[in-house]
Amino acid sequence: MTAPDDLSALWTHEWTRADWTRRNTLDALARGGLAALLGGGGLALSGRAVHAAEDETVRIGYLPITDATALLVAHAKGYFEEAGLKVAEPTPVRSWSALVEGFAAGKFNLAHLLKPIPVWMRYNNKFPVKILAWAHTNGSGIVVGGKSGIEDFKGLAGKRVAVPYWYSMHNVVLQYALRESGVTPVIRGEAGANECALQILAPPEMPAALAAGKIDGYIVAEPFNALGELKAGARMLRFTGDIWKNHPCCVVVAHESQVAAKPEWAGKAVDAIVRAQAYCVKNREEVARLISKEGRGYLPMPADVVIKATTDYGPAYEASGAIRHRDWAAQRIDFQPWPYPSATKLIVEAMGNTVVEGDAGFLKGLDPDFVARDLVDDRFVRASLKRYPEWPGAADEAALTRQETLSL
């Protein structure tokens, strides 16, 4: 097992420890709401994003995780330019709060966000965000210490688990699994005998914290699960895509004003992303190398870690119990852009049952059907799917609906 200090050294890039201090502060502020983070109300935030809506250059903000793969591949392969758009070099940030801040302030006009974040932004903070497509499906897991003896979610009773953000698919799926296992998720102090204590921890800090014994497990996007397995003595407890079949995780978002003023721009951007996702499905290992430290350097992780994170879903995980639904024909991470309304509705419902810090009163009375219509603008991805034959059945309306499946 790699020492915690060596794990931190693996995450070497242009960011500094001082930046980390600021980002951790922003994470704390985010618990009080986006308005607190940016120092203004919903209308003020809209004004601060005006210049992004006036800029036709695609300006991408992303966390250096596999969730951003489609955006990064679209940039690397030149798909934005081929669609007729100018594009700047994607800007990496190191926490979800930093990405939310940059997007809300107008630094980025295209980003990937965890699916619950736009729900929180639009209906709690009145920020005009629109979901244009899914960025990927699955792509996350929960790992525990290899010698912890934790074999299932019941084993997390009395333990401490890190999540990357309160408004995340990770928090939603983890708390669902805990409740189904008879364990109560709590977000204060230490866990009681039948409780699991949750805390926010930025993804790059998670493997080192597990190796040092500061937490008992973490749930996060790849490649931090793979890194934990390879370098921190972690063991995969369960893949999230084996709990919620082919669930959305990150989605592609833009400012509503940008979409309204420049629909052609939005359509071209989605075209590039749809093309990239089709490429990712067919070229997983190549794409992993491309985005890795040895490739274009979008992710500061070595290729072997990223390859494992995107391809390793083999029989050893069935033997360990990390995969229990092989018949679902899922992948460790997969790519498809269509934003199934059924998933949006289920997320809104599940968020109402998920414990978070801060005031979540906005969820009361929030109609899932309304959110599915209001938050998501699917006209561009619908058109893109028809343009690219890599997505069979896209012209069939029946293929654009599904029944959501959750099961431990």
Residue pairs with C-beta under 8 A, 6 or more apart in sequence:
1 211
1 231
1 232
1 233
2 10
2 211
2 231
2 232
3 211
4 208
4 209
4 211
4 212
4 232
5 208
6 231
7 207
7 208
7 211
7 227
7 231
7 232
8 204
8 208
10 227
10 231
10 300
10 301
10 302
11 204
11 300
11 301
12 300
13 64
13 92
13 300
15 94
19 94
20 94
20 202
23 93
23 94
23 95
23 97
23 98
23 202
24 95
24 202
26 37
26 95
26 97
26 98
26 101
27 95
27 96
27 97
27 165
27 200
27 202
29 36
29 37
29 97
30 36
30 37
30 96
30 97
30 100
30 165
31 166
31 200
31 356
31 357
31 358
32 358
33 124
33 125
33 358
33 359
34 45
34 100
34 104
34 120
34 121
34 124
34 125
34 127
35 41
35 42
35 44
35 45
35 125
37 97
37 100
37 101
37 104
38 44
38 45
38 48
38 101
38 104
38 105
40 48
41 126
42 125
42 126
42 127
43 126
45 104
45 125
45 126
45 127
46 127
46 128
46 257
48 104
48 105
48 106
49 103
49 104
49 105
49 106
49 128
49 255
49 257
50 106
50 257
51 106
52 59
52 106
52 107
52 108
52 109
52 255
52 258
53 106
53 109
53 255
53 257
53 258
53 261
53 262
55 109
56 85
56 86
56 262
56 265
57 85
57 86
57 87
57 88
58 80
58 85
58 86
58 87
58 88
58 109
58 110
58 269
59 87
59 88
59 91
59 107
59 108
59 109
59 110
60 71
60 75
60 87
60 88
60 90
60 91
60 108
60 110
60 111
61 90
61 91
61 93
61 99
61 102
61 103
61 107
61 108
61 110
61 111
62 68
62 71
62 72
62 90
62 91
62 92
62 93
62 99
62 111
62 112
62 298
63 92
63 93
63 94
63 95
63 96
63 99
63 112
63 203
63 221
64 92
64 94
64 298
64 299
64 300
64 301
65 203
65 221
65 222
65 223
65 224
65 299
66 136
66 139
66 221
66 222
66 223
66 291
66 299
66 306
66 309
66 310
66 333
67 112
67 114
67 135
67 136
67 139
67 221
67 222
67 249
67 250
68 90
68 112
68 135
68 250
68 298
69 135
69 136
69 276
69 280
69 287
69 291
69 310
69 333
69 335
70 112
70 135
70 136
70 252
70 273
70 276
70 277
70 280
70 335
70 337
71 90
71 110
71 111
71 112
71 135
71 252
71 273
71 276
72 90
72 290
72 291
72 296
72 298
73 79
73 276
73 279
73 280
73 287
73 290
73 291
74 80
74 272
74 273
74 275
74 276
75 87
75 89
75 90
76 290
76 291
76 296
76 298
77 275
77 276
77 279
79 271
79 272
79 273
79 275
79 276
80 86
80 87
80 268
80 269
80 272
81 87
82 272
83 268
83 269
83 271
83 272
84 268
85 265
85 268
85 269
85 272
90 298
91 102
91 107
91 108
92 298
93 99
93 102
94 202
94 204
95 202
96 113
96 114
96 117
96 164
96 165
96 168
97 165
99 108
99 111
99 113
100 113
100 117
100 121
102 108
102 111
103 111
103 113
103 129
103 253
103 255
104 121
104 127
106 255
109 254
109 255
109 258
110 252
110 253
110 254
110 269
111 252
111 253
112 135
112 250
112 251
112 252
112 253
113 129
113 250
113 251
113 253
114 164
114 165
114 167
114 168
114 169
114 170
114 249
114 250
114 251
115 131
115 169
115 248
115 249
115 250
115 251
115 343
115 344
115 347
116 167
116 168
116 169
116 171
116 172
116 347
116 351
117 165
117 167
117 168
118 129
118 130
118 131
118 251
118 253
118 375
119 167
119 347
119 348
119 351
119 371
119 375
120 167
120 362
121 127
121 129
122 128
122 129
122 374
122 375
123 362
123 363
123 366
123 371
124 359
124 360
124 362
128 255
128 256
128 257
129 253
129 254
129 255
129 256
129 375
130 253
130 254
130 255
130 256
130 259
130 375
130 376
130 377
131 251
131 252
131 253
131 339
131 375
131 376
131 377
132 251
132 252
132 253
132 254
132 259
132 266
132 269
132 270
132 273
132 377
132 378
132 380
132 381
133 251
133 252
133 270
133 273
133 274
133 337
133 338
133 339
133 378
133 380
133 381
134 248
134 250
134 251
134 252
134 336
134 337
134 338
134 339
135 249
135 250
135 251
135 252
135 273
135 337
136 249
136 250
136 277
136 333
136 334
136 335
137 241
137 246
137 247
137 248
137 249
137 333
137 334
137 335
137 336
138 239
138 240
138 241
138 246
138 247
138 249
138 330
138 331
138 332
138 333
138 334
139 221
139 222
139 240
139 241
139 249
139 250
139 332
139 333
139 334
140 169
140 170
140 173
140 219
140 220
140 221
140 222
140 225
140 239
140 240
140 241
140 249
141 219
141 220
141 222
141 225
141 236
141 237
141 238
141 239
141 240
141 322
141 332
142 161
142 174
142 217
142 218
142 219
142 225
142 236
142 237
142 238
142 240
143 210
143 217
143 218
143 219
143 225
143 228
143 229
143 234
143 235
143 236
143 237
144 150
144 155
144 156
144 210
144 216
144 217
144 234
144 235
144 237
145 210
145 213
145 216
145 217
145 233
145 234
145 235
146 233
146 234
146 235
147 233
148 155
148 216
148 217
148 235
149 155
150 156
150 159
150 216
150 217
150 237
151 237
151 321
152 181
152 237
152 321
153 177
153 178
153 180
153 181
153 183
153 237
153 238
153 408
154 181
154 182
154 183
156 178
156 181
156 183
156 196
156 216
156 217
157 183
157 191
157 193
157 194
157 195
157 196
158 191
158 192
158 193
158 194
158 195
158 196
159 191
159 196
159 197
159 216
159 217
160 190
160 191
160 196
160 197
160 198
160 199
160 214
160 215
160 216
161 174
161 196
161 197
161 198
161 199
161 215
161 216
161 217
161 218
161 219
162 198
162 199
162 200
162 201
162 206
162 209
162 215
162 217
162 218
162 219
162 220
163 170
163 171
163 174
163 198
163 199
163 200
163 201
163 218
163 219
163 220
164 170
164 200
164 201
164 202
164 203
164 206
164 219
164 220
164 221
165 171
165 200
166 187
166 200
166 356
166 357
166 358
167 351
167 356
169 240
169 247
169 248
169 249
169 347
170 219
170 220
170 221
170 240
171 198
171 219
171 354
171 356
172 347
172 350
172 351
172 354
173 219
173 240
173 243
173 244
173 247
174 185
174 198
174 219
175 185
175 198
175 353
175 354
175 355
176 243
176 244
176 350
176 353
176 406
177 238
177 243
177 408
178 184
178 185
178 196
179 185
179 353
180 408
181 408
182 194
183 194
183 195
183 196
184 192
184 194
184 195
184 196
185 195
185 196
185 198
185 355
186 192
186 195
186 196
186 197
186 198
186 355
187 197
187 198
187 199
187 355
187 356
187 357
188 197
189 197
190 197
191 197
198 355
199 215
201 209
201 215
201 218
203 220
203 221
203 224
204 224
206 215
206 218
206 220
206 224
206 228
207 218
207 224
207 227
207 228
207 231
207 232
207 234
208 232
209 215
209 218
210 216
210 217
210 218
210 228
210 232
210 233
210 234
211 231
211 232
211 233
217 237
218 224
218 228
219 240
221 249
221 250
222 306
222 309
222 310
222 332
222 333
223 299
223 301
223 305
223 306
223 308
223 309
223 310
225 234
225 236
225 309
226 305
226 306
226 308
226 309
226 312
227 301
227 305
227 309
228 234
229 235
229 236
229 308
230 304
230 305
230 308
231 305
235 320
236 317
236 320
236 322
237 321
237 322
238 321
238 322
238 324
239 313
239 317
239 322
239 323
239 330
239 332
240 247
240 249
241 247
241 328
241 330
241 331
241 332
241 333
241 334
242 322
242 323
242 324
242 325
242 328
242 330
243 406
243 407
243 408
244 404
244 405
244 406
245 325
245 328
245 330
245 404
245 405
245 406
245 407
246 328
246 330
246 334
246 336
247 343
248 339
248 340
248 343
248 347
251 339
252 270
252 273
252 337
254 266
254 269
258 265
258 266
259 266
259 377
263 380
266 377
266 380
267 380
267 383
267 384
269 380
270 337
270 380
270 381
270 383
270 384
271 380
271 384
271 387
271 388
273 337
273 384
274 337
274 381
274 384
274 385
274 387
274 388
274 391
275 388
275 390
277 335
277 336
277 337
278 335
278 388
278 390
278 391
279 287
280 287
280 335
281 334
281 335
281 336
281 390
282 390
284 310
284 311
285 307
285 310
285 311
287 310
288 303
288 306
288 307
288 309
288 310
288 311
289 295
289 303
289 306
289 307
290 296
291 298
291 299
291 306
292 298
292 299
292 301
292 302
292 303
292 305
292 306
292 307
293 299
293 300
293 301
293 302
293 303
294 302
294 303
295 303
299 306
309 332
309 333
310 332
310 333
311 332
312 332
313 323
313 330
313 331
313 332
317 323
318 324
318 326
324 408
325 407
328 405
336 391
337 381
337 384
337 385
337 391
338 378
338 381
338 382
338 385
338 391
338 394
338 400
339 376
339 378
339 381
340 400
340 401
340 402
340 404
341 372
341 373
341 376
341 401
342 401
342 402
342 403
342 404
343 404
344 368
344 371
344 372
344 375
344 376
345 368
345 369
345 371
345 372
346 368
346 404
348 363
348 366
348 368
348 371
348 372
349 368
351 360
351 363
352 363
352 364
352 366
382 400
385 391
385 394
385 395
386 394
386 395
388 394
393 399
394 400
